[in-house]
Amino acid sequence: MESWLMRRFVVLLLGLLLVSACHVEALGFSSWEFFDESQRIRTGEDVEEARDEMIELVFGAELPTRFPDEIEPIRDAAFPGHEIERISVATDELVSIAYLIHPDAWNGVLAIYHQGHLGDFRELGRDAITAFLEEGFQVLAFSMPMRGLNTHPFETEEHIELQVTERPLQYFADPVVVALNWADDSFTYRRRFMAGISGGGWTTVLVSGIDERIDASYPVAGTWPHYLRDRFGYYGDYEERITPNYLELYLMATYPDREQVQVFNELDACCFGGLYSYDYLAYTSFRANAWGGRFEIFMDHGQVEHEISETVVREILKRERVDPADPS
């Protein structure tokens, strides 16, 4: 009996230590009324209206229909043996370089990968991109503006430099939308999904919200709604601060009949750690279900690094795995 009680005490103690390590407060501190007051989407028609307004904010017009400025077949030692198209998209003075990387045997699905603030997708994103290629996905890979292969006209690589432009969010969304226009015109996809880490996760939220071609999105350690940022003093980078309404973007990414799975590293030493995201899970999932959409959170428990872990890559592959011979 004493040993049983001791085991129960140890389990309870470990649980309390875990909660303490995550700095977790009681979840559910935000009421249903608070969420309803924080965002205006209730129906699919509301999504379409909010999306049109967001597209206008980002681009000053409709979603771009143009193609990239240059497409060049290349080889890159970062992805040995794979055929690659090097894609250049100029947004004013900023040029973004993306790669469309071909697998050995394609399954008909496009994986869009977006690297975060730290730099080049060829280095930091290589493991995740290689895993997608090995599974048969064609991969369209990006770095954030002024990072990696991308050019810029400013003295620094800080995104706050974009505050002098009329539409700063355009520089993040334009390369993905324009490159996808060409890819869609060149190949027939049965499905498209997008994943990104950190600032790439933020970009995944933005782009999947405004571009309905993305069937599923997996932002990793990328966003919180503004109320959580305010509550815990994490305001993020310039582009994160000027994004108007994250809750609405989350819902946009699930309409019509689409899916967003937000991924968080539980003990992330950089950004968005802890279990706070569960606070808006029930509300957002309920609203998304109204039009057949799906909103989920996947917690990478015990993960302390600010990265897409092997666990997360396996989870995405499990969710997206298809039979190359399956025409559906």
C-alpha positions in Angstrom: 0.0 0.0 0.0 2.8 2.4 0.9 4.6 1.7 -2.4 1.4 2.4 -4.3 0.9 5.7 -2.5 4.6 6.5 -3.2 4.2 5.8 -6.9 1.1 8.0 -7.0 3.0 10.8 -5.2 5.9 10.6 -7.6 3.6 10.8 -10.6 1.8 13.8 -9.1 5.1 15.5 -8.4 6.4 14.9 -11.9 3.1 16.4 -13.3 3.5 19.5 -11.1 7.1 19.9 -12.2 6.1 19.6 -15.8 3.4 22.3 -15.4 5.9 24.5 -13.6 8.5 24.1 -16.3 6.0 25.1 -18.9 4.9 28.2 -17.0 1.3 27.0 -17.5 -1.6 28.9 -16.0 -5.1 27.5 -15.9 -6.2 27.0 -19.4 -9.6 28.2 -20.4 -9.0 31.7 -19.0 -10.6 33.2 -22.1 -14.4 33.0 -22.4 -16.5 32.2 -25.4 -17.8 35.7 -25.4 -14.2 37.0 -25.4 -13.4 35.0 -28.6 -16.7 36.1 -30.2 -15.8 39.7 -29.5 -12.2 39.2 -30.8 -13.1 38.0 -34.2 -16.2 38.3 -36.5 -16.3 35.1 -38.5 -19.3 32.8 -37.9 -20.1 31.5 -41.4 -18.4 30.7 -44.7 -19.7 34.0 -46.1 -17.9 35.7 -43.2 -14.7 33.9 -44.1 -14.9 35.0 -47.7 -15.4 38.6 -46.7 -12.6 38.6 -44.2 -10.3 36.9 -46.7 -11.0 39.5 -49.4 -10.2 42.2 -46.9 -7.0 40.5 -45.9 -5.9 40.1 -49.5 -6.6 43.8 -50.0 -4.5 44.7 -47.0 -1.6 42.5 -48.2 -1.6 43.2 -51.9 -3.7 46.3 -52.4 -5.6 44.4 -55.0 -6.7 40.8 -55.7 -4.5 37.8 -55.2 -1.6 38.0 -57.7 -2.0 35.9 -60.9 1.4 36.7 -62.4 4.2 34.2 -62.8 7.8 34.3 -61.5 10.3 36.6 -63.2 12.7 33.7 -63.9 12.8 29.9 -63.9 16.1 28.2 -64.2 16.9 24.4 -64.0 19.8 23.8 -61.7 21.5 21.3 -59.5 22.4 21.9 -55.8 24.6 19.8 -53.6 22.3 20.4 -50.7 19.8 18.1 -52.4 22.0 15.7 -54.4 20.5 13.8 -57.3 17.4 15.9 -57.5 16.2 18.0 -60.4 15.5 21.6 -59.3 13.9 24.7 -60.8 15.4 27.9 -59.3 12.5 30.4 -59.1 13.0 34.2 -58.9 10.2 36.4 -57.8 10.8 40.2 -57.6 8.6 42.2 -55.3 9.7 45.8 -56.0 13.4 45.8 -55.1 13.4 42.6 -53.2 14.1 39.3 -55.0 13.1 36.0 -53.4 14.6 32.8 -54.6 12.6 29.6 -54.2 13.4 26.0 -55.2 11.0 23.5 -56.8 12.7 20.2 -56.0 11.6 17.0 -57.6 11.5 13.6 -55.9 12.7 10.4 -57.6 9.1 9.1 -57.8 6.4 11.7 -57.4 3.1 11.0 -55.6 1.2 13.9 -57.1 1.4 16.1 -53.9 3.1 19.4 -53.5 4.8 20.2 -50.1 5.5 23.9 -49.6 8.2 24.4 -47.0 9.1 27.8 -45.5 12.1 28.5 -43.4 12.2 31.0 -40.5 14.2 34.0 -39.5 17.5 32.2 -39.0 18.2 31.8 -42.7 18.6 29.5 -45.7 16.2 26.6 -46.3 19.0 24.7 -48.0 20.8 24.4 -44.6 18.2 24.7 -41.8 15.4 23.0 -43.7 17.4 20.3 -45.4 16.3 17.5 -43.1 12.6 18.2 -43.3 12.8 18.8 -47.1 14.8 15.6 -47.7 12.2 13.6 -45.6 9.4 15.0 -47.8 11.3 14.2 -51.0 12.0 10.6 -49.8 8.3 10.2 -49.3 7.6 11.2 -52.9 6.5 14.8 -52.4 7.5 17.6 -54.7 8.8 20.4 -52.6 8.5 24.1 -53.1 11.0 25.7 -50.7 11.3 29.3 -49.5 13.3 31.5 -47.1 11.9 34.7 -45.5 12.5 38.0 -47.2 16.1 39.2 -46.9 17.3 35.8 -45.7 19.1 32.9 -47.4 19.5 33.4 -51.1 17.1 36.4 -51.1 18.2 39.9 -51.9 17.3 43.2 -50.3 18.0 46.9 -50.8 18.4 47.8 -47.1 21.4 48.2 -44.8 20.3 45.3 -42.5 18.3 42.1 -42.8 15.8 43.1 -40.2 12.2 43.1 -41.4 11.4 46.3 -39.6 13.1 47.9 -42.6 9.9 47.1 -44.5 8.0 49.7 -42.5 8.9 52.3 -45.0 7.0 50.4 -47.7 3.3 50.9 -48.4 2.4 47.2 -48.0 5.0 45.4 -45.9 3.1 42.1 -45.7 3.2 41.7 -49.5 6.9 40.9 -49.4 6.2 37.8 -47.3 3.2 36.4 -49.2 4.0 37.5 -52.8 6.8 35.0 -53.5 4.8 32.0 -52.3 1.6 32.9 -54.2 3.5 33.8 -57.4 5.7 30.7 -57.4 2.6 28.6 -56.7 0.9 30.2 -59.7 3.6 28.8 -62.0 3.7 25.4 -60.3 0.0 25.0 -60.6 0.2 25.9 -64.3 3.0 23.4 -64.9 1.8 20.4 -62.9 -1.4 18.8 -61.9 -1.6 18.4 -58.1 -4.0 16.1 -56.2 -3.2 18.0 -53.0 -1.0 20.8 -51.6 0.1 21.3 -48.1 2.4 23.9 -46.4 4.7 23.7 -43.4 7.0 26.3 -41.9 9.1 26.9 -38.8 9.1 30.1 -36.7 8.8 33.0 -39.1 8.1 30.4 -41.8 5.3 29.2 -39.6 3.9 32.7 -39.4 4.1 32.9 -43.2 2.3 29.6 -43.4 -0.6 31.0 -41.3 -0.7 34.1 -43.5 -0.5 32.4 -46.9 -2.9 29.5 -46.1 -5.4 32.0 -44.8 -5.5 34.0 -48.1 -4.8 31.2 -50.7 -7.4 28.5 -50.9 -5.2 26.2 -53.0 -3.4 25.1 -49.8 -5.4 22.1 -48.5 -3.6 21.7 -45.2 -1.2 23.8 -43.3 1.3 23.0 -40.5 2.7 26.2 -38.9 5.4 25.2 -36.4 6.2 27.5 -33.4 4.9 30.4 -35.6 2.0 32.3 -34.1 -0.2 33.2 -31.2 -3.2 35.4 -31.2 -2.5 39.0 -30.1 -4.3 38.4 -26.7 -1.8 35.7 -25.7 1.1 37.8 -27.0 -0.1 40.7 -24.8 -0.7 38.5 -21.8 2.8 37.0 -21.8 4.8 39.9 -23.2 5.8 38.2 -26.5 5.1 40.6 -29.3 7.2 39.0 -32.0 8.9 40.5 -35.0 7.6 43.5 -37.0 5.5 41.5 -39.4 3.9 39.6 -36.6 2.9 42.8 -34.7 1.2 44.3 -37.8 -0.8 41.3 -38.7 -4.3 42.3 -37.7 -6.3 39.3 -36.5 -4.8 35.8 -36.1 -8.0 34.1 -35.0 -9.6 35.1 -38.3 -6.5 33.9 -40.2 -6.7 30.5 -38.5 -10.4 30.1 -39.5 -9.7 31.3 -43.1 -7.1 28.5 -43.4 -9.9 25.9 -42.7 -12.4 27.1 -45.3 -13.7 25.6 -47.4 -13.1 22.0 -46.2 -9.5 22.6 -45.4 -7.3 21.9 -42.4 -4.8 23.7 -40.1 -2.7 21.8 -37.6 -0.7 24.2 -35.4 2.4 22.7 -34.0 4.1 23.9 -30.8 7.3 22.8 -29.0 6.2 22.4 -25.4 9.4 23.7 -23.8 10.6 25.9 -26.7 13.4 28.1 -25.4 12.7 30.7 -28.0 9.1 31.3 -28.8 5.5 30.1 -28.2 6.5 27.5 -25.6 4.1 26.0 -23.0 0.5 24.9 -23.5 -1.2 28.2 -23.9 -2.3 27.6 -27.4 -4.9 25.1 -26.0 -6.8 28.1 -24.7 -8.2 28.9 -28.2 -8.3 25.3 -29.5 -12.0 24.5 -28.6 -13.4 27.7 -29.9 -11.5 27.7 -33.2 -12.2 24.1 -33.9 -15.9 24.6 -33.2 -16.1 27.5 -35.6 -14.1 25.6 -38.3 -16.4 22.6 -38.0 -19.3 24.7 -39.1 -18.2 24.5 -42.7 -16.4 21.2 -42.7 -13.1 22.6 -41.8 -10.6 21.2 -39.2 -8.5 23.0 -36.7 -6.1 21.1 -34.4 -3.1 21.6 -32.2 -0.2 19.1 -32.1 2.1 19.5 -29.1 5.6 18.3 -29.4 5.9 17.3 -25.7 9.3 17.7 -24.1 10.8 19.5 -27.1 13.1 22.3 -26.0 14.5 23.4 -29.4 13.0 26.0 -31.7 12.8 23.7 -34.7 10.8 21.2 -36.7 11.7 18.0 -34.9 11.8 14.5 -36.3 8.7 13.8 -34.3 6.8 16.6 -36.1 8.1 15.6 -39.6 6.9 12.0 -38.9 3.5 13.4 -37.8 3.1 15.5 -41.0 4.2 12.5 -43.1 1.7 10.3 -41.3 -1.1 12.8 -42.0 -0.1 13.4 -45.6 1.1 10.0 -46.7 -0.6 8.8 -49.9 -0.3 5.9 -52.2 1.4 7.1 -55.4 -0.9 4.7 -57.4 -4.1 6.1 -55.6 -5.8 8.5 -58.0 -8.1 10.0 -55.3 
